[in-house]
Amino acid sequence: MSRIGQKPVPLPQGTTAQIGADGVLVKGPKGQLSSPLMPGITVALEGDVLTVERSDDAKQSRADHGLVRSLLANAVAGVSEGFKKELEIQGIGYRAAVRGGKLELQLGYSHPILYTIPEGIAISVEKNTAITVEGIDKQKVGQVAAEIRAKRPPDVYKGKGVRYTGEVVRRKVGKAAIGIT
């Protein structure tokens, strides 16, 4: 049995779920998300708890069992609490600002980088070097944060660039100065 698939998904106060033929629609205070269902997987709503079951013990069904349960749990958490990723910018002259639906990044290139903020995502900048990406869809929040980080990943020699808050960057030593005698 799938250990993750067996766990029930509790619905917090103010969150509802509607089970359809091809997916589950979860509505909450922050919005609504739909989670897909795989073939051979069924979802039941008992009170305010969602349970996921599979029809057989085929390898694909076992894999889908845990996947569907995780996607449902992420949808419930997203519409009730939301998800957040924090990024920090390190480097002299490196900064960010939100202007009119776009994130403007100054990352040491000869031109500013403009990143269009996708629908359903909120980006805020504090102190010019701290970027916060928020939204209800966990996959979308992570994807946007990864795309921003990819504009200038942390340098392994000086540590400059965009990194996740708390990310540890292993630094290389670089060239060693050889004394000429």
C-alpha positions in Angstrom: 0.0 0.0 0.0 1.1 3.5 -0.7 1.9 5.2 2.7 1.2 8.7 1.3 -2.0 7.6 -0.6 -3.5 6.1 2.5 -3.5 9.3 4.5 -6.8 11.2 4.4 -6.8 14.9 3.3 -8.7 17.0 5.9 -10.5 20.1 4.6 -10.0 23.2 6.8 -12.8 25.4 7.8 -14.2 27.4 4.8 -12.9 24.9 2.2 -15.1 22.8 0.0 -14.5 20.1 -2.6 -16.5 18.9 -5.5 -15.7 15.5 -7.1 -16.2 15.3 -10.8 -15.5 12.6 -13.4 -12.1 13.9 -14.4 -11.0 15.8 -11.3 -11.7 17.4 -8.0 -12.5 21.1 -7.7 -11.3 22.6 -4.4 -12.7 26.0 -3.3 -11.4 28.1 -0.4 -11.0 31.6 0.9 -8.0 32.3 -1.4 -9.6 31.0 -4.6 -10.2 27.7 -6.4 -8.0 25.0 -7.9 -8.8 21.8 -9.8 -6.8 18.6 -9.2 -6.8 15.9 -11.9 -7.8 12.2 -11.4 -5.8 9.4 -12.9 -7.5 6.2 -14.4 -8.1 3.6 -11.6 -8.1 6.2 -8.8 -11.2 7.3 -7.0 -11.7 10.1 -4.4 -14.5 10.0 -1.8 -15.7 12.9 0.4 -16.8 11.8 3.8 -17.7 14.8 6.0 -14.8 17.2 5.7 -12.2 14.5 4.8 -11.1 13.4 1.3 -9.9 9.8 0.9 -8.1 8.5 -2.1 -8.4 4.8 -3.2 -7.2 2.7 -6.1 -8.9 0.0 -8.0 -6.0 -2.5 -8.3 -2.4 -3.2 -7.3 -0.8 -2.5 -10.7 2.5 -0.6 -10.6 1.1 2.5 -12.3 -2.0 2.5 -10.0 0.2 2.4 -6.9 2.3 5.3 -8.3 -0.8 7.3 -9.2 -2.3 6.7 -5.7 0.3 8.7 -3.9 0.5 11.3 -6.6 -3.2 12.1 -6.7 -3.3 12.4 -2.9 -0.3 14.8 -2.9 -1.9 16.9 -5.6 -5.1 17.1 -3.6 -3.3 18.0 -0.4 -1.4 20.8 -2.2 -4.6 22.1 -3.7 -6.3 22.2 -0.3 -3.3 23.9 1.3 -3.1 26.4 -1.6 -6.7 27.6 -1.4 -6.7 27.8 2.4 -3.2 29.2 3.2 -1.3 29.7 -0.1 2.3 29.1 -0.9 5.4 31.4 -0.7 8.9 31.3 -2.0 11.5 33.8 -1.0 14.6 34.8 -3.0 17.5 37.1 -2.1 19.8 39.0 -4.4 23.5 39.4 -3.5 25.9 41.6 -5.4 27.0 45.2 -5.6 24.4 47.1 -7.6 22.1 44.1 -8.0 18.5 45.1 -7.2 14.8 44.4 -8.1 11.6 46.4 -8.3 8.0 45.7 -9.4 6.7 48.2 -11.9 3.3 47.8 -13.6 2.9 44.0 -13.7 6.6 43.4 -14.4 9.5 42.5 -12.2 12.6 44.7 -13.2 15.9 43.1 -12.3 19.3 44.8 -12.4 21.7 41.9 -12.2 25.0 43.2 -13.5 24.2 43.0 -17.2 24.3 46.1 -19.5 20.4 46.2 -19.5 17.6 45.6 -17.1 15.8 42.3 -17.2 12.0 42.5 -17.4 10.0 39.5 -16.1 6.3 39.5 -16.8 4.4 38.4 -13.7 2.1 35.5 -14.6 -1.6 35.5 -13.7 -2.4 34.1 -10.2 1.1 35.0 -8.9 1.9 38.0 -6.6 5.5 39.2 -6.4 6.7 41.8 -3.9 10.1 43.3 -3.3 11.4 44.5 0.0 14.7 46.4 0.5 15.5 46.1 -3.2 17.1 42.7 -2.6 14.4 40.4 -1.1 11.8 39.0 -3.6 8.7 37.2 -2.4 6.7 35.0 -4.8 3.2 34.1 -3.6 0.2 32.2 -5.0 -2.2 29.3 -4.5 -0.7 26.9 -7.0 2.4 25.3 -5.6 3.8 24.2 -9.0 3.3 27.7 -10.5 5.0 29.4 -7.5 8.0 27.1 -7.6 8.3 27.5 -11.4 8.2 31.4 -11.2 10.8 31.4 -8.4 13.0 29.1 -10.5 12.7 31.2 -13.6 13.7 34.4 -11.6 16.7 32.5 -10.1 17.8 31.4 -13.5 18.2 35.0 -14.7 21.5 35.1 -12.7 22.2 31.9 -10.6 24.7 32.3 -7.7 28.3 32.5 -8.8 30.5 29.8 -7.3 33.5 32.1 -6.9 32.0 35.3 -5.5 28.5 34.2 -4.5 26.8 37.0 -6.4 23.4 36.4 -8.0 19.8 35.4 -7.1 19.4 32.6 -4.6 16.6 31.1 -2.5 16.5 32.4 1.1 18.6 30.1 3.2 20.3 28.4 0.1 23.9 27.5 0.8 26.2 28.1 -2.1 29.5 26.1 -2.0 32.2 28.5 -3.0 35.3 27.6 -4.9 38.7 28.9 -3.9 39.8 30.2 -7.3 43.3 30.9 -8.4 46.1 30.6 -5.8 48.7 33.3 -5.9 52.1 31.8 -6.5 55.0 33.7 -4.9 57.9 34.3 -7.3 61.3 34.1 -5.6 
